[in-house]
Amino acid sequence: MEQYVKAGELEIWTEQVGDGPDVLLIGGLGDTVESWQFQLDGLADRYRMTAFDNRGAGRTAMPGGAADRGGDG
C-alpha cells in the first residue's frame, strides 16, 4: 500500500508491503522508499515492511526552513 501519512503539518509518503511482524525502515538523510526496494521485495513474505521518504526527498516535502528541523537558522 502506497499512501501519504499526516504527521503534524507534514505529509509523509510511505510504502507498506507484506504480512507478519512490523519492520520500519528508517533511512539516512535524503533516502526515499526506492532506497529500500531490495529489502521491501525480499522480506515482504515474512514481515510487514514500512518505508518512507524523508523530509525533502522523493514525494515528501520540506516545509519551512531550518527552524522546523531544530536548527539555528
mmCIF file of the N, C-alpha and C atoms, coordinates in Angstrom:
data_MODEL
# 
_entry.id   MODEL 
# 
loop_
_atom_site.group_PDB 
_atom_site.id 
_atom_site.type_symbol 
_atom_site.label_atom_id 
_atom_site.label_alt_id 
_atom_site.label_comp_id 
_atom_site.label_asym_id 
_atom_site.label_entity_id 
_atom_site.label_seq_id 
_atom_site.pdbx_PDB_ins_code 
_atom_site.Cartn_x 
_atom_site.Cartn_y 
_atom_site.Cartn_z 
_atom_site.occupancy 
_atom_site.B_iso_or_equiv 
_atom_site.pdbx_formal_charge 
_atom_site.auth_seq_id 
_atom_site.auth_comp_id 
_atom_site.auth_asym_id 
_atom_site.auth_atom_id 
_atom_site.pdbx_PDB_model_num 
ATOM 1   N N  . MET A 1 1  ? 0.845  -1.170  0.000  1.00 0.00 ? 1  MET A N  1 
ATOM 2   C CA . MET A 1 1  ? 0.000  0.000   0.000  1.00 0.00 ? 1  MET A CA 1 
ATOM 3   C C  . MET A 1 1  ? 0.894  1.239   0.000  1.00 0.00 ? 1  MET A C  1 
ATOM 4   N N  . GLU A 1 2  ? 0.660  2.117   -0.923 1.00 0.00 ? 2  GLU A N  1 
ATOM 5   C CA . GLU A 1 2  ? 1.375  3.384   -1.009 1.00 0.00 ? 2  GLU A CA 1 
ATOM 6   C C  . GLU A 1 2  ? 0.412  4.494   -0.634 1.00 0.00 ? 2  GLU A C  1 
ATOM 7   N N  . GLN A 1 3  ? 0.854  5.382   0.271  1.00 0.00 ? 3  GLN A N  1 
ATOM 8   C CA . GLN A 1 3  ? -0.034 6.460   0.700  1.00 0.00 ? 3  GLN A CA 1 
ATOM 9   C C  . GLN A 1 3  ? 0.751  7.548   1.424  1.00 0.00 ? 3  GLN A C  1 
ATOM 10  N N  . TYR A 1 4  ? 0.107  8.707   1.561  1.00 0.00 ? 4  TYR A N  1 
ATOM 11  C CA . TYR A 1 4  ? 0.636  9.765   2.406  1.00 0.00 ? 4  TYR A CA 1 
ATOM 12  C C  . TYR A 1 4  ? 0.100  9.575   3.816  1.00 0.00 ? 4  TYR A C  1 
ATOM 13  N N  . VAL A 1 5  ? 0.965  9.802   4.811  1.00 0.00 ? 5  VAL A N  1 
ATOM 14  C CA . VAL A 1 5  ? 0.580  9.761   6.218  1.00 0.00 ? 5  VAL A CA 1 
ATOM 15  C C  . VAL A 1 5  ? 0.832  11.141  6.786  1.00 0.00 ? 5  VAL A C  1 
ATOM 16  N N  . LYS A 1 6  ? -0.160 11.706  7.460  1.00 0.00 ? 6  LYS A N  1 
ATOM 17  C CA . LYS A 1 6  ? -0.040 13.052  8.011  1.00 0.00 ? 6  LYS A CA 1 
ATOM 18  C C  . LYS A 1 6  ? 0.617  12.983  9.388  1.00 0.00 ? 6  LYS A C  1 
ATOM 19  N N  . ALA A 1 7  ? 1.677  13.779  9.574  1.00 0.00 ? 7  ALA A N  1 
ATOM 20  C CA . ALA A 1 7  ? 2.384  13.906  10.855 1.00 0.00 ? 7  ALA A CA 1 
ATOM 21  C C  . ALA A 1 7  ? 2.485  15.391  11.159 1.00 0.00 ? 7  ALA A C  1 
ATOM 22  N N  . GLY A 1 8  ? 1.588  15.903  11.965 1.00 0.00 ? 8  GLY A N  1 
ATOM 23  C CA . GLY A 1 8  ? 1.509  17.347  12.183 1.00 0.00 ? 8  GLY A CA 1 
ATOM 24  C C  . GLY A 1 8  ? 1.080  18.009  10.890 1.00 0.00 ? 8  GLY A C  1 
ATOM 25  N N  . GLU A 1 9  ? 1.873  18.953  10.411 1.00 0.00 ? 9  GLU A N  1 
ATOM 26  C CA . GLU A 1 9  ? 1.577  19.639  9.155  1.00 0.00 ? 9  GLU A CA 1 
ATOM 27  C C  . GLU A 1 9  ? 2.223  18.955  7.949  1.00 0.00 ? 9  GLU A C  1 
ATOM 28  N N  . LEU A 1 10 ? 3.041  17.957  8.196  1.00 0.00 ? 10 LEU A N  1 
ATOM 29  C CA . LEU A 1 10 ? 3.793  17.289  7.148  1.00 0.00 ? 10 LEU A CA 1 
ATOM 30  C C  . LEU A 1 10 ? 3.053  16.057  6.636  1.00 0.00 ? 10 LEU A C  1 
ATOM 31  N N  . GLU A 1 11 ? 3.035  15.881  5.326  1.00 0.00 ? 11 GLU A N  1 
ATOM 32  C CA . GLU A 1 11 ? 2.503  14.665  4.724  1.00 0.00 ? 11 GLU A CA 1 
ATOM 33  C C  . GLU A 1 11 ? 3.675  13.837  4.224  1.00 0.00 ? 11 GLU A C  1 
ATOM 34  N N  . ILE A 1 12 ? 3.858  12.653  4.812  1.00 0.00 ? 12 ILE A N  1 
ATOM 35  C CA . ILE A 1 12 ? 4.998  11.789  4.524  1.00 0.00 ? 12 ILE A CA 1 
ATOM 36  C C  . ILE A 1 12 ? 4.560  10.658  3.602  1.00 0.00 ? 12 ILE A C  1 
ATOM 37  N N  . TRP A 1 13 ? 5.280  10.466  2.504  1.00 0.00 ? 13 TRP A N  1 
ATOM 38  C CA . TRP A 1 13 ? 4.992  9.383   1.573  1.00 0.00 ? 13 TRP A CA 1 
ATOM 39  C C  . TRP A 1 13 ? 5.506  8.073   2.147  1.00 0.00 ? 13 TRP A C  1 
ATOM 40  N N  . THR A 1 14 ? 4.654  7.059   2.202  1.00 0.00 ? 14 THR A N  1 
ATOM 41  C CA . THR A 1 14 ? 5.034  5.760   2.746  1.00 0.00 ? 14 THR A CA 1 
ATOM 42  C C  . THR A 1 14 ? 4.666  4.642   1.785  1.00 0.00 ? 14 THR A C  1 
ATOM 43  N N  . GLU A 1 15 ? 5.369  3.526   1.933  1.00 0.00 ? 15 GLU A N  1 
ATOM 44  C CA . GLU A 1 15 ? 5.014  2.308   1.226  1.00 0.00 ? 15 GLU A CA 1 
ATOM 45  C C  . GLU A 1 15 ? 5.049  1.176   2.235  1.00 0.00 ? 15 GLU A C  1 
ATOM 46  N N  . GLN A 1 16 ? 3.995  0.361   2.238  1.00 0.00 ? 16 GLN A N  1 
ATOM 47  C CA . GLN A 1 16 ? 3.913  -0.770  3.159  1.00 0.00 ? 16 GLN A CA 1 
ATOM 48  C C  . GLN A 1 16 ? 3.573  -2.019  2.363  1.00 0.00 ? 16 GLN A C  1 
ATOM 49  N N  . VAL A 1 17 ? 4.359  -3.074  2.575  1.00 0.00 ? 17 VAL A N  1 
ATOM 50  C CA . VAL A 1 17 ? 4.145  -4.337  1.868  1.00 0.00 ? 17 VAL A CA 1 
ATOM 51  C C  . VAL A 1 17 ? 4.315  -5.486  2.850  1.00 0.00 ? 17 VAL A C  1 
ATOM 52  N N  . GLY A 1 18 ? 3.716  -6.616  2.526  1.00 0.00 ? 18 GLY A N  1 
ATOM 53  C CA . GLY A 1 18 ? 3.925  -7.837  3.270  1.00 0.00 ? 18 GLY A CA 1 
ATOM 54  C C  . GLY A 1 18 ? 2.946  -8.049  4.403  1.00 0.00 ? 18 GLY A C  1 
ATOM 55  N N  . ASP A 1 19 ? 3.202  -9.140  5.117  1.00 0.00 ? 19 ASP A N  1 
ATOM 56  C CA . ASP A 1 19 ? 2.344  -9.548  6.222  1.00 0.00 ? 19 ASP A CA 1 
ATOM 57  C C  . ASP A 1 19 ? 3.212  -10.245 7.254  1.00 0.00 ? 19 ASP A C  1 
ATOM 58  N N  . GLY A 1 20 ? 2.988  -9.922  8.511  1.00 0.00 ? 20 GLY A N  1 
ATOM 59  C CA . GLY A 1 20 ? 3.765  -10.510 9.594  1.00 0.00 ? 20 GLY A CA 1 
ATOM 60  C C  . GLY A 1 20 ? 4.158  -9.436  10.582 1.00 0.00 ? 20 GLY A C  1 
ATOM 61  N N  . PRO A 1 21 ? 5.202  -9.687  11.383 1.00 0.00 ? 21 PRO A N  1 
ATOM 62  C CA . PRO A 1 21 ? 5.670  -8.687  12.339 1.00 0.00 ? 21 PRO A CA 1 
ATOM 63  C C  . PRO A 1 21 ? 6.096  -7.403  11.614 1.00 0.00 ? 21 PRO A C  1 
ATOM 64  N N  . ASP A 1 22 ? 5.861  -6.274  12.266 1.00 0.00 ? 22 ASP A N  1 
ATOM 65  C CA . ASP A 1 22 ? 6.189  -4.976  11.664 1.00 0.00 ? 22 ASP A CA 1 
ATOM 66  C C  . ASP A 1 22 ? 7.686  -4.705  11.672 1.00 0.00 ? 22 ASP A C  1 
ATOM 67  N N  . VAL A 1 23 ? 8.171  -4.162  10.546 1.00 0.00 ? 23 VAL A N  1 
ATOM 68  C CA . VAL A 1 23 ? 9.542  -3.674  10.425 1.00 0.00 ? 23 VAL A CA 1 
ATOM 69  C C  . VAL A 1 23 ? 9.471  -2.289  9.796  1.00 0.00 ? 23 VAL A C  1 
ATOM 70  N N  . LEU A 1 24 ? 10.013 -1.277  10.486 1.00 0.00 ? 24 LEU A N  1 
ATOM 71  C CA . LEU A 1 24 ? 10.061 0.086   9.980  1.00 0.00 ? 24 LEU A CA 1 
ATOM 72  C C  . LEU A 1 24 ? 11.471 0.377   9.493  1.00 0.00 ? 24 LEU A C  1 
ATOM 73  N N  . LEU A 1 25 ? 11.600 0.699   8.217  1.00 0.00 ? 25 LEU A N  1 
ATOM 74  C CA . LEU A 1 25 ? 12.896 1.004   7.615  1.00 0.00 ? 25 LEU A CA 1 
ATOM 75  C C  . LEU A 1 25 ? 13.121 2.514   7.673  1.00 0.00 ? 25 LEU A C  1 
ATOM 76  N N  . ILE A 1 26 ? 14.158 2.927   8.389  1.00 0.00 ? 26 ILE A N  1 
ATOM 77  C CA . ILE A 1 26 ? 14.457 4.345   8.580  1.00 0.00 ? 26 ILE A CA 1 
ATOM 78  C C  . ILE A 1 26 ? 15.774 4.650   7.878  1.00 0.00 ? 26 ILE A C  1 
ATOM 79  N N  . GLY A 1 27 ? 15.700 5.413   6.802  1.00 0.00 ? 27 GLY A N  1 
ATOM 80  C CA . GLY A 1 27 ? 16.891 5.724   6.019  1.00 0.00 ? 27 GLY A CA 1 
ATOM 81  C C  . GLY A 1 27 ? 17.605 6.963   6.521  1.00 0.00 ? 27 GLY A C  1 
ATOM 82  N N  . GLY A 1 28 ? 18.741 7.225   5.911  1.00 0.00 ? 28 GLY A N  1 
ATOM 83  C CA . GLY A 1 28 ? 19.519 8.412   6.226  1.00 0.00 ? 28 GLY A CA 1 
ATOM 84  C C  . GLY A 1 28 ? 19.009 9.626   5.473  1.00 0.00 ? 28 GLY A C  1 
ATOM 85  N N  . LEU A 1 29 ? 19.659 10.729  5.651  1.00 0.00 ? 29 LEU A N  1 
ATOM 86  C CA . LEU A 1 29 ? 19.281 11.991  5.034  1.00 0.00 ? 29 LEU A CA 1 
ATOM 87  C C  . LEU A 1 29 ? 19.135 11.833  3.524  1.00 0.00 ? 29 LEU A C  1 
ATOM 88  N N  . GLY A 1 30 ? 17.975 12.188  3.016  1.00 0.00 ? 30 GLY A N  1 
ATOM 89  C CA . GLY A 1 30 ? 17.738 12.151  1.584  1.00 0.00 ? 30 GLY A CA 1 
ATOM 90  C C  . GLY A 1 30 ? 17.257 10.818  1.048  1.00 0.00 ? 30 GLY A C  1 
ATOM 91  N N  . ASP A 1 31 ? 17.160 9.803   1.899  1.00 0.00 ? 31 ASP A N  1 
ATOM 92  C CA . ASP A 1 31 ? 16.694 8.498   1.424  1.00 0.00 ? 31 ASP A CA 1 
ATOM 93  C C  . ASP A 1 31 ? 15.213 8.527   1.088  1.00 0.00 ? 31 ASP A C  1 
ATOM 94  N N  . THR A 1 32 ? 14.851 7.694   0.128  1.00 0.00 ? 32 THR A N  1 
ATOM 95  C CA . THR A 1 32 ? 13.460 7.548   -0.290 1.00 0.00 ? 32 THR A CA 1 
ATOM 96  C C  . THR A 1 32 ? 13.056 6.081   -0.190 1.00 0.00 ? 32 THR A C  1 
ATOM 97  N N  . VAL A 1 33 ? 11.778 5.823   -0.427 1.00 0.00 ? 33 VAL A N  1 
ATOM 98  C CA . VAL A 1 33 ? 11.272 4.454   -0.446 1.00 0.00 ? 33 VAL A CA 1 
ATOM 99  C C  . VAL A 1 33 ? 12.090 3.598   -1.411 1.00 0.00 ? 33 VAL A C  1 
ATOM 100 N N  . GLU A 1 34 ? 12.473 4.166   -2.532 1.00 0.00 ? 34 GLU A N  1 
ATOM 101 C CA . GLU A 1 34 ? 13.212 3.416   -3.539 1.00 0.00 ? 34 GLU A CA 1 
ATOM 102 C C  . GLU A 1 34 ? 14.555 2.910   -3.015 1.00 0.00 ? 34 GLU A C  1 
ATOM 103 N N  . SER A 1 35 ? 15.130 3.583   -2.008 1.00 0.00 ? 35 SER A N  1 
ATOM 104 C CA . SER A 1 35 ? 16.384 3.137   -1.406 1.00 0.00 ? 35 SER A CA 1 
ATOM 105 C C  . SER A 1 35 ? 16.244 1.769   -0.737 1.00 0.00 ? 35 SER A C  1 
ATOM 106 N N  . TRP A 1 36 ? 15.022 1.420   -0.371 1.00 0.00 ? 36 TRP A N  1 
ATOM 107 C CA . TRP A 1 36 ? 14.739 0.187   0.354  1.00 0.00 ? 36 TRP A CA 1 
ATOM 108 C C  . TRP A 1 36 ? 14.099 -0.890  -0.520 1.00 0.00 ? 36 TRP A C  1 
ATOM 109 N N  . GLN A 1 37 ? 14.032 -0.703  -1.817 1.00 0.00 ? 37 GLN A N  1 
ATOM 110 C CA . GLN A 1 37 ? 13.260 -1.615  -2.662 1.00 0.00 ? 37 GLN A CA 1 
ATOM 111 C C  . GLN A 1 37 ? 13.732 -3.067  -2.556 1.00 0.00 ? 37 GLN A C  1 
ATOM 112 N N  . PHE A 1 38 ? 15.030 -3.295  -2.493 1.00 0.00 ? 38 PHE A N  1 
ATOM 113 C CA . PHE A 1 38 ? 15.553 -4.650  -2.388 1.00 0.00 ? 38 PHE A CA 1 
ATOM 114 C C  . PHE A 1 38 ? 15.057 -5.332  -1.110 1.00 0.00 ? 38 PHE A C  1 
ATOM 115 N N  . GLN A 1 39 ? 15.102 -4.603  0.019  1.00 0.00 ? 39 GLN A N  1 
ATOM 116 C CA . GLN A 1 39 ? 14.644 -5.153  1.292  1.00 0.00 ? 39 GLN A CA 1 
ATOM 117 C C  . GLN A 1 39 ? 13.128 -5.345  1.306  1.00 0.00 ? 39 GLN A C  1 
ATOM 118 N N  . LEU A 1 40 ? 12.391 -4.376  0.742  1.00 0.00 ? 40 LEU A N  1 
ATOM 119 C CA . LEU A 1 40 ? 10.930 -4.491  0.686  1.00 0.00 ? 40 LEU A CA 1 
ATOM 120 C C  . LEU A 1 40 ? 10.521 -5.738  -0.083 1.00 0.00 ? 40 LEU A C  1 
ATOM 121 N N  . ASP A 1 41 ? 11.126 -5.938  -1.232 1.00 0.00 ? 41 ASP A N  1 
ATOM 122 C CA . ASP A 1 41 ? 10.787 -7.097  -2.066 1.00 0.00 ? 41 ASP A CA 1 
ATOM 123 C C  . ASP A 1 41 ? 11.238 -8.411  -1.422 1.00 0.00 ? 41 ASP A C  1 
ATOM 124 N N  . GLY A 1 42 ? 12.392 -8.410  -0.802 1.00 0.00 ? 42 GLY A N  1 
ATOM 125 C CA . GLY A 1 42 ? 12.965 -9.641  -0.292 1.00 0.00 ? 42 GLY A CA 1 
ATOM 126 C C  . GLY A 1 42 ? 12.407 -10.134 1.024  1.00 0.00 ? 42 GLY A C  1 
ATOM 127 N N  . LEU A 1 43 ? 11.819 -9.234  1.815  1.00 0.00 ? 43 LEU A N  1 
ATOM 128 C CA . LEU A 1 43 ? 11.354 -9.625  3.151  1.00 0.00 ? 43 LEU A CA 1 
ATOM 129 C C  . LEU A 1 43 ? 9.844  -9.582  3.325  1.00 0.00 ? 43 LEU A C  1 
ATOM 130 N N  . ALA A 1 44 ? 9.115  -9.146  2.309  1.00 0.00 ? 44 ALA A N  1 
ATOM 131 C CA . ALA A 1 44 ? 7.661  -8.985  2.423  1.00 0.00 ? 44 ALA A CA 1 
ATOM 132 C C  . ALA A 1 44 ? 6.928  -10.303 2.649  1.00 0.00 ? 44 ALA A C  1 
ATOM 133 N N  . ASP A 1 45 ? 7.550  -11.420 2.331  1.00 0.00 ? 45 ASP A N  1 
ATOM 134 C CA . ASP A 1 45 ? 6.878  -12.704 2.551  1.00 0.00 ? 45 ASP A CA 1 
ATOM 135 C C  . ASP A 1 45 ? 6.892  -13.112 4.024  1.00 0.00 ? 45 ASP A C  1 
ATOM 136 N N  . ARG A 1 46 ? 7.730  -12.434 4.842  1.00 0.00 ? 46 ARG A N  1 
ATOM 137 C CA . ARG A 1 46 ? 7.829  -12.771 6.270  1.00 0.00 ? 46 ARG A CA 1 
ATOM 138 C C  . ARG A 1 46 ? 7.461  -11.641 7.210  1.00 0.00 ? 46 ARG A C  1 
ATOM 139 N N  . TYR A 1 47 ? 7.513  -10.409 6.720  1.00 0.00 ? 47 TYR A N  1 
ATOM 140 C CA . TYR A 1 47 ? 7.303  -9.240  7.574  1.00 0.00 ? 47 TYR A CA 1 
ATOM 141 C C  . TYR A 1 47 ? 6.402  -8.225  6.890  1.00 0.00 ? 47 TYR A C  1 
ATOM 142 N N  . ARG A 1 48 ? 5.761  -7.374  7.687  1.00 0.00 ? 48 ARG A N  1 
ATOM 143 C CA . ARG A 1 48 ? 5.063  -6.203  7.139  1.00 0.00 ? 48 ARG A CA 1 
ATOM 144 C C  . ARG A 1 48 ? 6.077  -5.069  7.161  1.00 0.00 ? 48 ARG A C  1 
ATOM 145 N N  . MET A 1 49 ? 6.592  -4.740  6.000  1.00 0.00 ? 49 MET A N  1 
ATOM 146 C CA . MET A 1 49 ? 7.659  -3.764  5.840  1.00 0.00 ? 49 MET A CA 1 
ATOM 147 C C  . MET A 1 49 ? 7.079  -2.385  5.549  1.00 0.00 ? 49 MET A C  1 
ATOM 148 N N  . THR A 1 50 ? 7.579  -1.372  6.258  1.00 0.00 ? 50 THR A N  1 
ATOM 149 C CA . THR A 1 50 ? 7.160  0.003   6.019  1.00 0.00 ? 50 THR A CA 1 
ATOM 150 C C  . THR A 1 50 ? 8.400  0.863   5.792  1.00 0.00 ? 50 THR A C  1 
ATOM 151 N N  . ALA A 1 51 ? 8.398  1.618   4.696  1.00 0.00 ? 51 ALA A N  1 
ATOM 152 C CA . ALA A 1 51 ? 9.468  2.563   4.389  1.00 0.00 ? 51 ALA A CA 1 
ATOM 153 C C  . ALA A 1 51 ? 8.822  3.912   4.056  1.00 0.00 ? 51 ALA A C  1 
ATOM 154 N N  . PHE A 1 52 ? 9.598  4.978   4.156  1.00 0.00 ? 52 PHE A N  1 
ATOM 155 C CA . PHE A 1 52 ? 9.050  6.311   3.886  1.00 0.00 ? 52 PHE A CA 1 
ATOM 156 C C  . PHE A 1 52 ? 10.103 7.196   3.241  1.00 0.00 ? 52 PHE A C  1 
ATOM 157 N N  . ASP A 1 53 ? 9.629  8.245   2.554  1.00 0.00 ? 53 ASP A N  1 
ATOM 158 C CA . ASP A 1 53 ? 10.504 9.270   2.001  1.00 0.00 ? 53 ASP A CA 1 
ATOM 159 C C  . ASP A 1 53 ? 10.805 10.280  3.104  1.00 0.00 ? 53 ASP A C  1 
ATOM 160 N N  . ASN A 1 54 ? 12.088 10.537  3.363  1.00 0.00 ? 54 ASN A N  1 
ATOM 161 C CA . ASN A 1 54 ? 12.465 11.548  4.350  1.00 0.00 ? 54 ASN A CA 1 
ATOM 162 C C  . ASN A 1 54 ? 12.035 12.936  3.910  1.00 0.00 ? 54 ASN A C  1 
ATOM 163 N N  . ARG A 1 55 ? 11.993 13.867  4.845  1.00 0.00 ? 55 ARG A N  1 
ATOM 164 C CA . ARG A 1 55 ? 11.655 15.263  4.529  1.00 0.00 ? 55 ARG A CA 1 
ATOM 165 C C  . ARG A 1 55 ? 12.543 15.776  3.408  1.00 0.00 ? 55 ARG A C  1 
ATOM 166 N N  . GLY A 1 56 ? 11.914 16.393  2.426  1.00 0.00 ? 56 GLY A N  1 
ATOM 167 C CA . GLY A 1 56 ? 12.649 16.994  1.325  1.00 0.00 ? 56 GLY A CA 1 
ATOM 168 C C  . GLY A 1 56 ? 13.182 15.997  0.306  1.00 0.00 ? 56 GLY A C  1 
ATOM 169 N N  . ALA A 1 57 ? 12.802 14.733  0.432  1.00 0.00 ? 57 ALA A N  1 
ATOM 170 C CA . ALA A 1 57 ? 13.275 13.706  -0.503 1.00 0.00 ? 57 ALA A CA 1 
ATOM 171 C C  . ALA A 1 57 ? 12.075 12.998  -1.121 1.00 0.00 ? 57 ALA A C  1 
ATOM 172 N N  . GLY A 1 58 ? 12.207 12.629  -2.379 1.00 0.00 ? 58 GLY A N  1 
ATOM 173 C CA . GLY A 1 58 ? 11.121 11.902  -3.036 1.00 0.00 ? 58 GLY A CA 1 
ATOM 174 C C  . GLY A 1 58 ? 9.818  12.679  -3.029 1.00 0.00 ? 58 GLY A C  1 
ATOM 175 N N  . ARG A 1 59 ? 8.773  12.070  -2.519 1.00 0.00 ? 59 ARG A N  1 
ATOM 176 C CA . ARG A 1 59 ? 7.437  12.675  -2.537 1.00 0.00 ? 59 ARG A CA 1 
ATOM 177 C C  . ARG A 1 59 ? 7.056  13.352  -1.227 1.00 0.00 ? 59 ARG A C  1 
ATOM 178 N N  . THR A 1 60 ? 8.003  13.480  -0.286 1.00 0.00 ? 60 THR A N  1 
ATOM 179 C CA . THR A 1 60 ? 7.746  14.184  0.973  1.00 0.00 ? 60 THR A CA 1 
ATOM 180 C C  . THR A 1 60 ? 8.375  15.570  0.887  1.00 0.00 ? 60 THR A C  1 
ATOM 181 N N  . ALA A 1 61 ? 7.574  16.586  1.130  1.00 0.00 ? 61 ALA A N  1 
ATOM 182 C CA . ALA A 1 61 ? 8.036  17.978  1.024  1.00 0.00 ? 61 ALA A CA 1 
ATOM 183 C C  . ALA A 1 61 ? 8.940  18.355  2.197  1.00 0.00 ? 61 ALA A C  1 
ATOM 184 N N  . MET A 1 62 ? 9.651  19.470  2.032  1.00 0.00 ? 62 MET A N  1 
ATOM 185 C CA . MET A 1 62 ? 10.452 20.054  3.100  1.00 0.00 ? 62 MET A CA 1 
ATOM 186 C C  . MET A 1 62 ? 9.784  21.372  3.481  1.00 0.00 ? 62 MET A C  1 
ATOM 187 N N  . PRO A 1 63 ? 8.842  21.322  4.433  1.00 0.00 ? 63 PRO A N  1 
ATOM 188 C CA . PRO A 1 63 ? 8.134  22.555  4.803  1.00 0.00 ? 63 PRO A CA 1 
ATOM 189 C C  . PRO A 1 63 ? 9.030  23.484  5.601  1.00 0.00 ? 63 PRO A C  1 
ATOM 190 N N  . GLY A 1 64 ? 8.787  24.785  5.471  1.00 0.00 ? 64 GLY A N  1 
ATOM 191 C CA . GLY A 1 64 ? 9.511  25.763  6.260  1.00 0.00 ? 64 GLY A CA 1 
ATOM 192 C C  . GLY A 1 64 ? 11.005 25.773  5.981  1.00 0.00 ? 64 GLY A C  1 
ATOM 193 N N  . GLY A 1 65 ? 11.760 26.066  7.027  1.00 0.00 ? 65 GLY A N  1 
ATOM 194 C CA . GLY A 1 65 ? 13.212 26.148  6.888  1.00 0.00 ? 65 GLY A CA 1 
ATOM 195 C C  . GLY A 1 65 ? 13.921 25.462  8.028  1.00 0.00 ? 65 GLY A C  1 
ATOM 196 N N  . ALA A 1 66 ? 15.089 25.975  8.370  1.00 0.00 ? 66 ALA A N  1 
ATOM 197 C CA . ALA A 1 66 ? 15.936 25.333  9.383  1.00 0.00 ? 66 ALA A CA 1 
ATOM 198 C C  . ALA A 1 66 ? 15.246 25.280  10.750 1.00 0.00 ? 66 ALA A C  1 
ATOM 199 N N  . ALA A 1 67 ? 14.399 26.251  11.059 1.00 0.00 ? 67 ALA A N  1 
ATOM 200 C CA . ALA A 1 67 ? 13.722 26.266  12.357 1.00 0.00 ? 67 ALA A CA 1 
ATOM 201 C C  . ALA A 1 67 ? 12.844 25.032  12.522 1.00 0.00 ? 67 ALA A C  1 
ATOM 202 N N  . ASP A 1 68 ? 12.267 24.552  11.435 1.00 0.00 ? 68 ASP A N  1 
ATOM 203 C CA . ASP A 1 68 ? 11.433 23.363  11.506 1.00 0.00 ? 68 ASP A CA 1 
ATOM 204 C C  . ASP A 1 68 ? 12.226 22.090  11.807 1.00 0.00 ? 68 ASP A C  1 
ATOM 205 N N  . ARG A 1 69 ? 13.522 22.126  11.542 1.00 0.00 ? 69 ARG A N  1 
ATOM 206 C CA . ARG A 1 69 ? 14.364 20.972  11.782 1.00 0.00 ? 69 ARG A CA 1 
ATOM 207 C C  . ARG A 1 69 ? 15.125 21.108  13.101 1.00 0.00 ? 69 ARG A C  1 
ATOM 208 N N  . GLY A 1 70 ? 14.847 22.168  13.839 1.00 0.00 ? 70 GLY A N  1 
ATOM 209 C CA . GLY A 1 70 ? 15.516 22.364  15.113 1.00 0.00 ? 70 GLY A CA 1 
ATOM 210 C C  . GLY A 1 70 ? 16.843 23.070  14.996 1.00 0.00 ? 70 GLY A C  1 
ATOM 211 N N  . GLY A 1 71 ? 17.164 23.607  13.814 1.00 0.00 ? 71 GLY A N  1 
ATOM 212 C CA . GLY A 1 71 ? 18.438 24.308  13.611 1.00 0.00 ? 71 GLY A CA 1 
ATOM 213 C C  . GLY A 1 71 ? 18.362 25.750  14.064 1.00 0.00 ? 71 GLY A C  1 
ATOM 214 N N  . ASP A 1 72 ? 19.481 26.436  13.957 1.00 0.00 ? 72 ASP A N  1 
ATOM 215 C CA . ASP A 1 72 ? 19.560 27.827  14.382 1.00 0.00 ? 72 ASP A CA 1 
ATOM 216 C C  . ASP A 1 72 ? 19.243 28.807  13.256 1.00 0.00 ? 72 ASP A C  1 
ATOM 217 N N  . GLY A 1 73 ? 18.993 28.349  12.083 1.00 0.00 ? 73 GLY A N  1 
ATOM 218 C CA . GLY A 1 73 ? 18.632 29.279  11.042 1.00 0.00 ? 73 GLY A CA 1 
ATOM 219 C C  . GLY A 1 73 ? 19.366 29.038  9.825  1.00 0.00 ? 73 GLY A C  1 
# 
